[in-house]
Amino acid sequence: MTTSSNLNDQLNQYIKEYREDGVFLDANVLLLLLISEFDATFIGGKRLEKYTVLDAQLLRGFTGEFSRILTSAPILTEVSNLVGNMLSGRKKREFFDQMLPIFDSTNSASICHCSVHGIKLVPETFSRLGFTDASIIAVAIDNHFLLTDDLDLYLDAQNKGISAINFTHMREAADLL
C-alpha cells in the first residue's frame, strides 16, 4: 500500500470516528478556510503565501465531512490578528462583518467554541510552543481530532496520543506540493 493510500485510510478513519464531534483547526488552517470562503483571491498572498486555491478546496472538502469545526478563543484571537495584518480598509470590514457569527460563539451552528477555562497546560509544551498551541493540546487531549499545518504542534499532539493530521501531509498526498 502506498503512503497516499495509508493517509487516505487514516483520514477516512478519523472522519468516521470524529464526524459528529468535529475537527479542531489550528489558526493557520482556520485562516485559510475563512479566507477561502470570503475571497479566494487572497490565497497565496500575505500570511497565506504557501497555499493555493486547490489547497483551500482540499481543506473545505475535508472539513465538510465533519458536523462542525472546533475552535477556541486563543485560535480566534490569532486568526483575527492575522486578518488584521492581511486586509485593510473596506475588505477588512467586509471580512469581519461576514465572519462575525463565527467569532461570536452564540451565533454559529457550524463552529463550536471549546473553552480554555480551567484547562491544564503542559509546561514543556507551553515553553516550547506558546500559549495558543499549548491550549490546543490541552483541549484536544480530551478526545478531539486536530488538523494543523504546524509541524511542531502536530508532533507534540502525536507524542501525547492525540488524533492529529498535518495539513502539509494531506497536500502532499493530493499531489498539491
N, C-alpha and C positions, 0 to 999 in steps of 0.2 A: 504494500500500500504506500502511496506517495505521501509526502509531508502535507500537501494541499488537501488530500482526501482525509488524512488524520485530523487536520484542523477543522474541516467541514463536519466530520463526525462529532468532534468535540463541541463545535458551535451548535449543532443540532441537539446535542445532549443538554447544553446549557439552556437553549430555548425551551425544550421540553420541561426541564426542571424548574426554571425561573420565570416562565411565561406570565404567570399570574402575579408574582411578586414584583417583577420589573427588572430593569437593567440600570445599574448605578454608573453614571458617566462622570469622568473627571472633567475639570474645567476646559481643557483644550478640545476635547471631543464634543462636549456640550456646546462650546463656542462654534465649532464647525457646523453642528446640526442647526443651531439657531440662525446663524448667518445664511446657511443654505436655504432655510425657509423664508428668510427675509429678502435677501437679494444675492443670488449666487455669483454675481459679478465681482463680489469682494473676495471670493475664494481665490487663493493664490497671491493675494495682496498682503499688506501689513498684518502681522500676527497669524496669518494662515498661509504663509509662503510655501510650506511643504505639501500643501493639499491641492487637489484638483476637484473639479465638479464631479468626476467619476468617483472620487473618494467619498464625497458627500452623498452621492447616490447609494453607494455601498453602505454607508452608515445609516441612512434613512431606511433602506430596505431591511437591514438587520434590526435596528431598534423598533421598527414597525411590527416585528414578530412578538413584542412584549406588550403587556397590557398597559404599562406606564413606564415612565422614566423616573428614576430616583435621583434626588439631588439633595443638597444641604445649603445652609446659609453661607458657609465659607466658600463653597463652589460658586454659588450665585454671585457673591461679592467679587470673586476673582473674574468671573465672566463679565460682570458689569464694568469692572476696571479695564479689562482688555478691550471691550467695545468702546469705552470712553477714549481709549488711545487709538482706536482704529477709525472711528467715524467722527464726523463733526457736523455742526450746523443742522440743516433740515434732515439729513439722513440719520443722524444720531437721535434726534427727536422722534422720527418715524419708527426707528428700531425700538426704542423704549416704549413708545405708545403701543406698538403691535405686540411686544413681548411682556407687557405689564402683567397679564394674567399668569404667566409662568413664574415671574418673580414674586407675585402676590399669592401666597400659599392658600388663600381661601377661594381663589377663582379658577384654578386649573384642574381639570379632571385627568389630564394626561401626564401631569407632573406631580410626583409625591415628594414632599419635603421631609427628609429624615432629620430628626432633631439631633443636635450635637450636645444638647443639655445633659449633663451627667455622664457623658462618655468618659472612658478611661484611656487616656493617651499612653502609648508605649513610649517611654522616654527615649530609647535608642532611635525609634522611627521619627519622633519629633525633632531630635537634634540633627538627624541626617536629612530629613525631607521637609521639615517645617510644619506649621500648624494645619494648613489645608489638607495636605497629603496624610498627615498623621490622623486627622479626624476622619478622612475617607477610610483608612484602615480600621479605625475604631468602630465605625458604623458598619462597614462591610463584613466585619468578622462575625456579625450576628446573622449569618446566612444570607448575604446578598451577593449578587453576581456583579462584578466590576468590569467595565470596559474603559481602558485607559490607553493613551499613547505615550505615557511616561514610563520609560524602561525601569527606572529605579522604583517607582511605585508598584509596577507590575511584579518585579522580582520580590519586593517586600511582601506583597499580597500572597504570592505563590509560597514564599517561605513560611507564611503564617497559616497556610491551608485554606486561603480564601479562593473561591472560584473566580478566576480573572482571565481576561484575554487582552493582549496588547493589540491595539488597532493597527499598528505597523505590520504585525504578522498577518492580519486579515488582508491588508492591502497587498502584501507580497503574494499571498495565496491566490488573490484575484488578479495577479499579474498587473497591478497598478503602480508598481515601483520599478 
